[in-house]
Amino acid sequence: MDQECIRDLAAAVECGNQRLLLPYAQALWQTDQHQQAIEALEAFGISPFDVQCARLLVEYYEYHYCSQMHQEAAPADGQEANDDDIRRHRAYLFNLRLALADHGDVPSLFYLLESLQPRLIKSLVAAMESDHDIDDPPDDSVVHARTLLPLLEKAALEGDPSAVAGAAAIYRQMYLDTRSTSGHRPPKVAASLASRIADKYRLFVALAAKLDDAACVFDWAELLLADRQKNGLQMQQALDSFVKSGELGNFRGYLRAASLLQDGTITVPGGAGDRQVLELCYRAAQKGSTAPTLKEIGDGYRHTADAELALAVRCYKEGADGGCPNSMAALGDCLWGGVGAATDRSRAVELWERSTGLGSMAADDCSNRAPQLLVCFWKGYGCARDPEKARALWQRLASSLGVSASEEQMLDAIDLIEGQLL
């Protein structure tokens, strides 16, 4: 943009055309007139306050003064002035972001809260504690926290999803902090503070749960369980909330629901069967849980009263596809014997080879299928007969078992294992 256009924009802005302030400031900035762009935004975009202008001013001001604000060293005779400049720039930006937050700009609010790290939670607790007598005057972080906390609550209560989730997360940490440090406060102060924070925690967790925040749905379920006056309906709501948390991506929800059903803390009409508990664990594994493993869940299905063999094979297959040697070995066992799936001995041998290669020859290693492979290689079951491969495998197996590696001993072992395998 040429200078004549910029002059026209300047004239229009000076005549009160607020809509052209942003294009004018941007034009100045793009032509490297940084200071003039900042001055224009300060002169016409702050009083009356314009959120878009203030956001742009923050961006420009931070960029323009970045080298000064992050300068770590300066000549000794100019150090004091430089430190004063840094403090002034930081205070200006803080107040500008605070004004933005006060006008509902949630990103600015979160930026300010983040600036209090790593003392954020303690500063917020101290800000709430300030209604009581405090020996030491509050420091700047507490003063800032006292200003920011109501703004966060206001944005959350007005329905901003990120503010709701942020308030819930912050009050959760404050709740935990007051519980762990209650012994350091006078009893009345501790009780009052804990009660106020617990009430706020419940409020914002409930709001976040309604917005389907997975972590807060889980926390809400825990709060329902912790209620001393809970009834059967609340217990069912807690169970449903844990499951919902899992559906939203938090595998802990599925595992918590499974645990509560398994130990009888929560009962359901007709009773919770093993299959219901296993299905919850399986869903948790689908969401990334590694305990219990898919192999363990598959074993559970395989040994239920109704022997859900197809579901066991499903778990083994998914575990094998994920690279789990124990699952590979178990899936190979099922395919070898036609348990829960069509018999496929060739595929079984392939899986046993992979699982044994990834595991060890130890007798207690669940992935070890070296004895079965020894028979298959020697006899040609599920694969081409390969005596040399069998002898090489026997050398390793005999060494791990601490027995003779002679061929005679190998043939005796093959006779014994073959009877169990077929």
Sequence and secondary structure as in RCSB ss.txt:
>XXXX:A:sequence
MDQECIRDLAAAVECGNQRLLLPYAQALWQTDQHQQAIEALEAFGISPFDVQCARLLVEYYEYHYCSQMHQEAAP
ADGQEANDDDIRRHRAYLFNLRLALADHGDVPSLFYLLESLQPRLIKSLVAAMESDHDIDDPPDDSVVHARTLLP
LLEKAALEGDPSAVAGAAAIYRQMYLDTRSTSGHRPPKVAASLASRIADKYRLFVALAAKLDDAACVFDWAELLL
ADRQKNGLQMQQALDSFVKSGELGNFRGYLRAASLLQDGTITVPGGAGDRQVLELCYRAAQKGSTAPTLKEIGDG
YRHTADAELALAVRCYKEGADGGCPNSMAALGDCLWGGVGAATDRSRAVELWERSTGLGSMAADDCSNRAPQLLV
CFWKGYGCARDPEKARALWQRLASSLGVSASEEQMLDAIDLIEGQLL
>XXXX:A:secstr
  HHHHHHHHHHHHTT GGGHHHHHHHHHHTT HHHHHHHHHHHSTTTT HHHHHHHHHHHHHHTHHHHT     
GGGHHHHHHHHHHHHHHHHHHHHHHHHTT HHHHHHHHHHTTTSHHHHHHHHHHTTS  SS   HHHHHHHHHHH
HHHHHHHTT HHHHHHHHHHHHHHHHHHHHHGGGS HHHHHHHHHHHHHHHHHHHHHHHHTT HHHHHHHHHHHH
H TT  HHHHHHHHHHHHHHHHTT HHHHHHHHHHHHTTSS  TT   HHHHHHHHHHHHHTT  SS HHHHHHH
HHTSTT  HHHHHHHHHHHHHTT HHHHHHHHHHHHHTSSS   HHHHHHHHHHHHHHS S TT TT  HHHHHH
HHHHTSSS   HHHHHHHHHHHHHHHTS   HHHHHHHHHHHHHHH 
